[in-house]
Amino acid sequence: MTTALRFLPPLAWSVVIAWFSGARFHGGATAPLVEPWLRALLPWATLEQIAGAHWLLRKTGHVVEYAVLALLWRRALAGPDGPAPWRWPLALAMLTAGLDEVRQALTPTREGRVLDVLLDSGAAAGALLVATLGARRAADGLARLLLWAAAAGGTVVLAIDLAAAAPSGWLWLSVPVAWLALWVWRRRRARA
C-alpha cells in the first residue's frame, strides 16, 4: 500500500468523528432517537436511569471512536520492518480529541469538555496498550495498577479517616485484601 493510501483510513475516521461532533448530534438531539429504544429494552427503568443509559451510550461512542482512531493511526504509521509505533498514534488521537472538543465549544448547541479529552485519550491509550502488549499483558498491567491504587490509596484514606475519627467501613477489609493480592502476585511472578 502506498504511503498516501495508508493515511486515508485514519483521516477518513477523523472526518467521521468531526461529523458526529457537529451541531446535529448533541445530547438533546440524540435523546429522541435513542431513549425510545432504551425504554423498550429497559421497561423497568426510571426516566433518570434512561437518561443515564443515554449518557453512558454517548460516552461509549467516545471510547469506540478514539480507540479505532488510535489503531488506524498505528497501522498507518507502522513501518514495513519495525515494530508498530504507539507514541505518534496516541499523540495524533489526543490532538484530534482536543481539536474536537474545541470545535464543540465553538458550536452553539454543544459544549467542549476537558473530561471528554481525557476519556478519548484514555480510550486511545488503552487500545494501543492492548495492541502493543497483547490483551493478557495489558489486562495484567491494568489489574496491577488498580490493585496498587486500591492498596496505596485505601491506606491513605484509612489514615485520614483515623485522624478525623471518621468511620472507614469496608476499607478495613478491602485495603488489606489489596495488599495481600499484591504480595501473592509478586510471589507468583518471582517463582515463574
FENHU-V119496 format. One record per residue. N is the residue number from 1. OMEGA is omega in whole degrees, 0 to 359 (999 if undefined). BURIAL is b if it has 9 or more other ideal C-beta (glycine too) atoms within 8 Angstrom, else e. Layout:
{{N,OMEGA,BURIAL} {N,OMEGA,BURIAL}}
This chain:
{{1,180,e} {2,183,e} {3,182,e} {4,181,e} {5,178,e} {6,181,b} {7,182,b} {8,180,e} {9,180,b} {10,178,b} {11,178,e} {12,179,e} {13,176,b} {14,176,b} {15,177,e} {16,178,b} {17,180,b} {18,180,b} {19,179,e} {20,180,b} {21,179,b} {22,185,b} {23,184,b} {24,186,e} {25,175,b} {26,185,b} {27,180,e} {28,180,e} {29,181,b} {30,181,b} {31,180,b} {32,179,e} {33,189,e} {34,188,b} {35,174,b} {36,177,e} {37,179,e} {38,178,b} {39,178,b} {40,180,e} {41,183,e} {42,186,b} {43,180,e} {44,187,e} {45,176,b} {46,178,e} {47,179,e} {48,179,e} {49,177,b} {50,178,b} {51,177,b} {52,178,e} {53,177,b} {54,178,b} {55,180,b} {56,177,e} {57,179,b} {58,179,b} {59,175,b} {60,175,e} {61,176,b} {62,183,b} {63,181,b} {64,181,b} {65,187,b} {66,172,b} {67,178,b} {68,180,b} {69,180,b} {70,180,b} {71,176,b} {72,176,b} {73,179,b} {74,179,b} {75,182,b} {76,184,b} {77,181,b} {78,176,b} {79,182,e} {80,185,e} {81,187,e} {82,177,e} {83,179,e} {84,183,b} {85,174,b} {86,183,b} {87,181,e} {88,176,b} {89,178,b} {90,180,b} {91,180,e} {92,177,b} {93,178,b} {94,177,b} {95,178,e} {96,179,b} {97,179,b} {98,179,b} {99,179,e} {100,180,b} {101,174,b} {102,178,b} {103,179,b} {104,179,b} {105,180,b} {106,179,e} {107,186,b} {108,184,e} {109,183,e} {110,175,b} {111,173,e} {112,183,b} {113,176,e} {114,180,e} {115,176,e} {116,175,b} {117,178,b} {118,178,e} {119,181,b} {120,180,b} {121,177,b} {122,177,e} {123,178,b} {124,180,b} {125,179,b} {126,179,b} {127,179,b} {128,178,b} {129,179,b} {130,181,b} {131,183,b} {132,185,e} {133,189,e} {134,186,e} {135,184,e} {136,180,e} {137,179,e} {138,179,b} {139,177,e} {140,179,e} {141,179,b} {142,179,e} {143,179,e} {144,178,b} {145,180,e} {146,177,e} {147,177,b} {148,179,b} {149,180,e} {150,183,b} {151,183,b} {152,180,e} {153,178,e} {154,178,b} {155,178,b} {156,180,e} {157,176,b} {158,179,b} {159,178,e} {160,179,b} {161,178,b} {162,181,e} {163,182,e} {164,183,e} {165,179,e} {166,178,e} {167,181,e} {168,175,b} {169,186,e} {170,179,e} {171,179,b} {172,177,b} {173,188,e} {174,181,b} {175,176,b} {176,178,e} {177,178,e} {178,178,b} {179,179,b} {180,179,e} {181,177,b} {182,179,b} {183,179,e} {184,180,e} {185,181,b} {186,179,e} {187,179,e} {188,180,e} {189,179,e} {190,180,e} {191,184,e} {192,999,e}}
